[in-house]
Amino acid sequence: MASERPPSPSQEAARAALGAAEARLITNNPLSKAQHDLAVGTLPGGNTRTLLHTSPFPLCMKQGKDAYVWDIDGHKYVDFVGELSAGLLGHSHPTIHSTLLSTFSDTGLSLGATTPHEQTFAALLCDRFRLARVRMTNSGTEANLHALAGARHFTGRRKVVVFSGGYHGAVLSFPDGKPAANTVDRQDFVVVSRYNDLSLARQVIEQTEDLAAVLVEPMQGAGGCIPGTREFLQGVRQAAREKGVVFILDEVMTSRLAPGGLGWEMGLDPDMVTLGKYLGGGLAFGAFGGREEVMKVYDPRVEGALAHSGTFNNNTLVMCAGTAVLREVYTAAVCVAFNERGEKFRERLGKVAKSSRLSVTGRGSLIGLHFTEDGTQEIGCGEDLRGKERPDLRDLFWFEMLEAGFWTTRRGFIAMILGTPDDELDRFVDALGDFLERYRDIMMLGEYGPWG
Ligand SMILES: Cc1ncc(COP(=O)(O)O)c(C=O)c1O
């Protein structure tokens, strides 16, 4: 049997710190613990969205307002979870608030018919993201499922090339170089083992038979906020064109990063684009769209067209909220300014974390925090982190940030909220600095740490 490596001094020290932090969380959050104990009686593991489970129990929130949330034990947090990017507008944006109320009173819910609202929203989406045609869904997952079905119908082929670390929805994820156990049609996906490796991607695309589509994120979001390089993305796009397959750009997470989405910023000219998250104003939303000839497979006037069902696809609340988002709230100018703020924030975090075991990745208003043994800065794909990750440090940071009043994801993903005040961003940078100082022996590297 292979002998396990003994824990490093940093790991030994982290274990004690982590135990103490977890004990404080338990003491300070009795109502969240009681709520969790109740919830496990009806929901497997006490929740209905796996990502929200955290050990020893998740903190239970009772309210969100602007860029803040409050848990049921009475603690207030600056919200850096930002609903994994769907909460970009915060919890109570006045324009969304008034739009939802006026839609309810003036239009009503669930009309069971086409409405002018879906056409208005569709026109704005097409204009903003340069799509010839668009269809609405209830989630980003659905958007990708329908885009894939469309690409298969259009080409008459089945296989899809995706990338390790790619996440395209609840039943479409590809961690560790293979489809997750719950991925649909697992046998139809060919997974390129390294994101950002153009020659490998080209080879896989060229060699795969029966290929219908290439599905890729311009920045891997759930995979750790790892941006695709321009050269890689353009090369993959070109390889898809040469092979004659549909290039589907998953912008569910990244459409917020540039006015026309990150793909256009990168000069990609995708055949299909999938959207979701904040574009529904904080309500359940997804969309897929693209070139007219591809989207035509969904035109019910054409014989043999694909069906695209969904009771709530054109629900009035989302159609009107989405219209308000694009027209009034997240305009192109707001998008640019917001992401510039994000760039500066990320750079400041990176500077504070220099010479530590924390590396900061991302783009604009989406940020990834990575805790590794050697503090590697060379992160082009998830495989660059393999064997180096320090989940103990990641957890310690999460516990400590909660105590400092910041709600972040335990996995180390920050999705900024539009209305977060600058002084809260400053306070977070300071909190990180304090954390690194307090745990210098655990977190710092080389001459900056006690052990080297
Ligand atoms: C890139 C990407 N695609 C698709 C999805 C799925 O979206 P939804 O959770 O709305 O189904 C997500 C969700 O995080 C995502 O990040």
The ligand as a Gaussian input file, in Angstrom:
#p B3LYP/6-31G(d) Opt

LIG

0 1
 C      -21.435000      28.469000     -17.985000
 C      -22.724000      27.970000     -17.428000
 N      -23.583000      27.340000     -18.232000
 C      -24.768000      26.901000     -17.797000
 C      -25.139000      27.061000     -16.475000
 C      -26.453000      26.532000     -15.995000
 O      -27.343000      27.552000     -15.705000
 P      -28.583000      27.280000     -14.740000
 O      -28.037000      27.105000     -13.367000
 O      -29.447000      28.483000     -14.906000
 O      -29.243000      26.037000     -15.237000
 C      -24.272000      27.713000     -15.599000
 C      -24.643000      27.900000     -14.191000
 O      -23.857000      28.247000     -13.346000
 C      -23.036000      28.174000     -16.081000
 O      -22.151000      28.791000     -15.283000

